[in-house]
Amino acid sequence: MPANTKYLNPSFWSRFSKITAATVGGFMVSILFHLAIASWFDHVNVIITSTYSSLILWVGLMIVAFLAKSGWKIWGIYLLASIILSIIMFYGKALNPLV
């Protein structure tokens, strides 16, 4: 049974932005999230835990990207989250250099 055409998106760029936001953007946010946590806490324990939790977070971010109406809006949200997590990671390294 084919999909109903009113639910399909005819634009190539909209589909492309959702697919890339789900794969690349979701991966980027999930890795930066764990790196930001590792800069504030014991990095060995966070890295060991991130082997599974980053995959779970990445899949969750993929689902969110495909549920959204606009792929470009998701890209904006993921880039904003990446910038915020990078700032948190920078200040974590600057304020806790021994951790």
C-alpha positions, -999 to 999 in steps of 0.1 A, spaced: 0 0 0 17 32 -11 19 63 11 -6 90 9 8 118 -14 -4 146 9 20 135 36 50 133 13 73 162 8 80 169 -29 110 192 -23 144 177 -26 161 203 -3 136 198 24 142 160 25 180 166 22 180 190 51 161 166 73 183 137 64 215 156 70 202 172 102 192 138 115 226 121 107 252 148 109 235 173 132 223 147 156 257 131 158 274 164 164 250 174 192 253 140 209 291 140 208 294 176 220 270 169 248 292 141 261 324 162 256 308 190 276 299 167 304 334 152 303 350 186 307 332 192 340 333 157 355 356 127 355 363 123 318 372 85 320 337 76 334 319 99 310 337 84 280 330 49 291 293 57 296 291 76 264 296 45 243 260 36 248 243 68 258 256 87 228 240 62 205 207 64 224 208 103 223 217 102 186 187 80 177 165 103 198 178 134 179 172 116 146 136 109 155 131 146 165 146 157 132 122 135 111 92 146 132 98 183 126 80 202 99 111 221 86 146 206 83 162 240 82 147 249 116 161 216 130 195 225 116 193 259 133 183 243 166 211 217 163 237 244 154 226 266 183 228 236 207 263 228 193 275 263 200 261 263 235 277 229 242 310 241 228 309 271 251 302 249 281 330 226 271 354 256 267 346 270 301 348 235 317 383 231 304 393 266 314 378 264 350 386 227 357 420 220 340 428 190 362 395 171 356 
